[in-house]
């Protein structure tokens, strides 16, 4: 099982028919931003309206597509904070697609706009991550489904930040514009 982030939500509206879909354990799993663990860490879970957080390396930079080891080991930055408008596949605790009992639709994406968790939409077919282009087009990125990950040894306790792409400002982690390509 891969590392993931957790979104606190008891139910969602089915993007296809509008029916309420109850969620076991009151959370959705997704992989974008800092994904801390294979199991829920309540202090690091997201709520709707939160900005996506990223972990810094020891030099104070955000590294994309990286697993961390060392102090506070575990987790990783899944994705790249330069892409603040994305659709990310959401899963149940069993790593299954969300399904609607009323209409049978399955597959839900989490909409992230300007780095902020907004709501759920129908999933992009065959893809876990899609970019939302400036003109509103959805660009599926199936090559990111199994993106290569680097490793980063960290010796300092971790800090989470919200990139300056997030708008409006979020509570919680500090804001930062430090990006360094992998």
C-alpha positions, 0 to 999 in steps of 0.5 A: 500500500502506498503513502497517501493523504486523507480528507475528512468527509463523511459523505459526498454527492455523487457527481453523476446523479447527486445522491448522497454517498456515505463514506466508511471511516469519514475519510477519502484517500488521495495522493497529491502534496505531502502524503504522510503515511499508510494509515490516518494521522488525524493532525495531518488530515485535510478538510474542504477548503484547506490548501495542499501542503508540501514537505521541505527538505533540509535546505528548505526547498520543496522537492516534487515526486520524492520519498523522505527517509531519516528524521520523521521518516516516511511519507513523500511529496507526491506530485509537483506544487507548480501544478496548482489546478489538478484533479486527483483520484479519490479512494476508499480506505480499501483503495477502491474507487468510490461507487454510487449505490443509487446510479452505479457510477464509480470513480471520483476525483478531488478538484484542487483549484489554486492549491485549495481542496474544493469538491468532488467531480466525476473521475477522469477515465483511466487516470489518477491525476489530471491537469486543469489547463488555463482555458479549463480543458482537462489534460489527463496525465496517465504517465503520472499514475506511476511516476518515478520517485526519488529519495531524500534523506532528511536530518531535521524535523520536517516542516510543511508549507503551502506554496504561494500558488495557493489562493486564498491564504490558508490557515496552518502551515507557513507559505513559501515560494521555494521550488527546486526541480527534482 
